[in-house]
Amino acid sequence: MSSSAVARASVVRPRLAGPNGLPRLLAGVREDGRAESLRSHFDRYGATREPTRGDELISVVEASGLTGRGGASFPAGAKLRAVADRRRRPIVLVNGAEGEPASSKDRALLHAVPHLVLDGAALAAEAVDAREVVVAVGSQAGPEQAALAAAVAERERNRIDRAVSIRVVPVPTGFVAGEETALIRFLNGGPPKPTITPPRPFECGIGGAPTLVFNVETFAQLALIAHFGSDWFRELGTTREPGSTLVTITGAVGRPGVHEIGLGASFAGLVEEAGGLIAPVSAFLIGGYFGTWLRAETALELRLLDAELTPHGAALGARAIVALPAHACAVHEIARVARYLSNESAGQCGPCVHGLAAIASGLERVAAGKGDDRAQLARWVDVVRGRGACKHPDGATRFVASALDVFADEVEMHLRRGRCRTRAAALLPLPNPGRRR
């Protein structure tokens, strides 16, 4: 299988809505790949946005059980209320940086259905009494920036968001640069690096104002809840994990890309939706590069719920899933990603700067068959975990620790036989190392 089979993929056009109530978020995706126009958006959802004021919308979102779709899964209604309760007028920030290399779901929404995202942001702004919406998009995401600029211009011409101003801001592309405090720090004129909190963004964010930060998908979900209500949202998913979600699945599947599922769907059902497996798979990475590796036979027996993944040390996280083909050199792939995560350090603490570099070097030696660093790697993982200035070392060590467990046999084989013949086949998606950041 070529590396293009696991490269970052665009949205996969969904089937027409069926008895499972899908698609929702992806209902406006066009066959020609162009962004949905304002007229088409209104034809689909109507021009009236209800509810649009204060506590009413917040209460509906709370009743829906919507949680953030950016990785942390924090209750969206609680965050809305926390911002609304501040005395100073807040700002709304749409986090579209999406620095996770294995994910493209947020960019897919910005490119395909920008008005749905902007509806959610404008509604949220009205609910918390904000007058400004900032949409942060990666500086490398040219098509998404263009789609957003066109959508904002359409809305201005039609005077859609009379009480709210919307501006699109290119932001640095990087793994930690998309973390919400790093994003706010950059927008305030500083480097795009996470800050040690408190205060949290809802207390003091852009320009010192309370700032409501959701990722792109969360705002799109909020717009749908405002249109159709909390009961409608809960028609999919489970009581504790309701609704639908977008998942980017790449690797050894027939239709890699962004798919919409109801939470609680089977892992095997997602694979089938993505065209089925096109090669034997040794393991699945769940949650992106801060995520967890699970053996294929284990993952395929689970449902896509944090409640079922947590006992296995996993979570949906960034909703990025990679099916690693059995013929790939897992050890080489893990070493590549570990080096990438080490290079993406914000450089703010020793555990991250020195610890992740040591872990990456140890994995590279194992991959090259030059030394048995397993004991050292286990010790370094324990030393680094929980000691960083931000969550970057925790996510990186979670990825490495699960890989050393799941691929223990492959590691042993490298140590006995030396460098793997498939070493040069780079499969897990990573940014071009030569690009400007």
Disulfide bonds with the S-S distance in Angstrom:
none
